[in-house]
Amino acid sequence: MPMQARYNHLLEVISGQRFLRKQGLGNEVPFFICPFKPDEAVAMARLQRQLHNTLDQSGVRPLEINLYDIAIDLLKTRGIWDQILEMEASVSKAELKELLQGVLDPEAHLVPAIAARMQAAEFDVMFISGVGEVFPYIRSHNVLNNLQSVAKEKPTLMFFPGAYTHSLEAGASLDLFGRLRDDKYYRAFNIYLYEA
């Protein structure tokens, strides 16, 4: 689907009362995935900014949550940002991954930080981006699983660089970059399949 057609669809769906009132979800959490090809990341970031501005001007207030920005903020707030930068060159990738997964744990640290931003803002829809930038330290399915407890009141749209696939054999899965099976995640809806 061309980028302009995607933009038009997203704008129509997100600004619609059916989406904002979480209708047609069958009591599921109001989580939506906006998959895109990794090589479309720059165009998708532009589309997301344009979408945010148009929605905001029309009275639909988006809350932007960039996982990469939150991760950096958490590391700086905890006073370990400079230490991680210093040690990055001298430790193995596996050690760095383990360290970052601990200090950026979705349940203990990341989701509480997102919840704090949600409480500090008035919004109608939450956009989550930065998924590819935080891989493999933060996994998108872990973020969504842990967000279920705090993000039920408003729709959440995750911009996902990869595919969100469904099959009878394998179920639903988030395939990061179209190559890495992030894990099974059943509770989100593909935004392109949701009608306005």
C-alpha positions in Angstrom: 0.0 0.0 0.0 1.5 3.4 -1.0 2.5 5.7 1.9 -0.2 8.3 1.1 -2.9 5.6 1.2 -1.6 4.3 4.5 -1.6 7.9 5.9 -5.2 8.4 4.7 -6.3 5.1 6.2 -4.6 5.8 9.6 -6.0 9.3 9.7 -9.6 8.1 8.9 -9.4 5.2 11.5 -7.7 7.1 14.3 -9.9 10.2 14.1 -13.0 8.1 14.0 -15.3 7.6 17.0 -15.4 3.8 16.5 -11.6 3.7 17.2 -11.5 6.4 19.9 -14.4 4.7 21.8 -12.7 1.2 21.3 -15.7 -0.3 19.6 -15.6 -3.6 17.8 -12.8 -5.0 20.0 -14.8 -7.7 21.8 -13.4 -6.7 25.3 -9.8 -7.0 24.1 -7.2 -4.4 25.1 -7.2 -1.5 22.6 -3.8 -2.3 21.2 -3.0 -1.9 17.5 0.0 -2.6 15.4 1.1 -0.5 12.4 3.6 -2.8 10.6 5.9 -1.4 8.0 8.9 -2.6 6.1 12.2 -1.7 7.8 13.4 0.1 4.7 10.4 2.4 5.0 11.5 3.7 8.5 12.3 7.2 7.4 9.1 7.6 5.4 7.1 6.1 8.3 8.7 8.5 10.8 7.6 11.4 8.5 4.1 9.9 8.2 3.9 9.5 11.9 4.8 13.2 12.5 2.3 14.3 9.8 -0.3 12.1 11.4 0.4 13.5 14.9 0.1 17.1 13.7 -3.1 16.6 11.7 -4.8 14.7 14.5 -3.7 17.3 17.0 -5.1 20.1 14.9 -8.4 18.3 14.5 -8.8 17.8 18.3 -7.6 14.2 18.6 -4.6 14.4 21.1 -1.8 11.8 20.5 0.7 11.0 23.2 4.1 10.1 21.7 6.1 7.4 23.4 9.5 6.7 21.8 11.0 3.6 23.5 14.5 4.7 22.6 14.1 8.1 24.2 12.5 6.6 27.3 15.4 4.1 27.6 18.0 6.9 27.4 16.0 9.0 29.9 15.9 6.0 32.3 19.6 5.3 32.0 20.4 9.0 32.7 17.9 9.3 35.6 19.4 6.2 37.2 22.9 7.8 36.8 24.3 5.0 34.7 24.3 6.5 31.2 28.0 7.6 31.3 29.1 4.2 32.8 27.3 2.3 30.0 29.0 4.5 27.3 32.4 3.9 28.9 32.0 0.2 29.3 30.4 -0.5 25.9 33.7 -0.9 24.1 35.2 -3.3 26.7 32.3 -5.8 27.4 30.8 -8.4 25.1 27.6 -7.8 23.4 26.0 -10.5 25.5 27.1 -8.8 28.7 25.9 -5.4 27.5 22.6 -6.9 26.5 22.1 -8.6 29.8 22.9 -5.4 31.7 20.6 -3.3 29.6 17.7 -5.8 29.8 18.0 -5.7 33.6 18.0 -1.9 33.9 15.4 -1.4 31.2 13.1 -4.2 32.3 9.6 -3.5 31.0 7.7 -4.5 34.1 10.0 -2.9 36.7 11.2 0.2 34.9 9.9 0.9 31.3 6.2 0.5 31.8 6.2 2.6 35.0 8.0 5.3 33.1 5.4 5.1 30.3 2.5 5.1 32.9 4.0 8.3 34.5 4.0 10.0 31.1 0.4 8.9 30.5 -0.7 10.3 33.9 1.0 13.6 33.1 -0.8 14.1 29.8 -4.3 14.4 28.4 -4.5 12.3 25.3 -6.9 10.3 23.1 -4.5 7.8 21.5 -1.0 6.7 22.4 1.7 6.2 19.7 4.6 3.9 20.5 7.7 4.1 18.3 11.4 3.4 18.6 10.8 -0.4 18.6 13.7 -1.2 16.2 16.1 1.1 18.0 15.8 -0.7 21.3 16.0 -4.3 20.0 17.3 -6.6 21.5 17.4 -4.9 24.9 13.7 -4.3 24.9 11.3 -6.6 23.1 8.0 -5.3 21.8 5.9 -8.2 23.0 7.2 -7.6 26.5 6.3 -4.0 26.4 2.7 -4.8 25.1 2.2 -7.6 27.7 3.2 -5.3 30.6 1.3 -2.3 29.2 -2.0 -4.2 29.4 -2.3 -3.3 33.1 -1.9 0.4 32.6 -3.0 1.3 29.1 -6.6 0.0 28.8 -8.5 3.3 28.7 -7.2 4.7 25.4 -6.2 3.1 22.2 -2.5 2.4 21.7 -0.8 2.2 18.3 2.6 0.6 18.0 4.6 1.5 14.9 6.4 -1.8 14.2 9.3 -2.2 11.7 8.4 -5.7 10.5 5.3 -7.9 10.1 2.4 -8.7 12.3 1.4 -12.1 11.0 -1.5 -14.4 11.8 -1.9 -18.0 10.8 -3.9 -21.0 12.0 -0.7 -23.1 12.5 1.5 -20.6 14.2 -1.0 -18.1 15.7 0.0 -14.4 15.8 3.5 -13.1 15.9 5.5 -10.0 15.7 8.3 -10.5 13.2 10.8 -7.7 13.8 12.5 -6.4 10.6 10.5 -9.1 8.8 13.2 -11.7 9.9 13.2 -12.0 13.7 10.2 -13.6 15.3 9.9 -11.4 18.4 7.4 -13.7 19.9 3.8 -14.7 19.9 1.4 -11.8 20.7 -2.3 -12.3 20.2 -3.9 -9.3 21.8 -3.3 -6.6 19.2 -5.1 -5.7 16.0 -3.5 -4.9 12.7 -4.5 -1.2 12.2 -4.8 -1.7 8.5 -7.5 -4.3 9.0 -9.5 -2.2 11.3 -12.4 -0.3 9.7 -13.2 3.3 10.4 
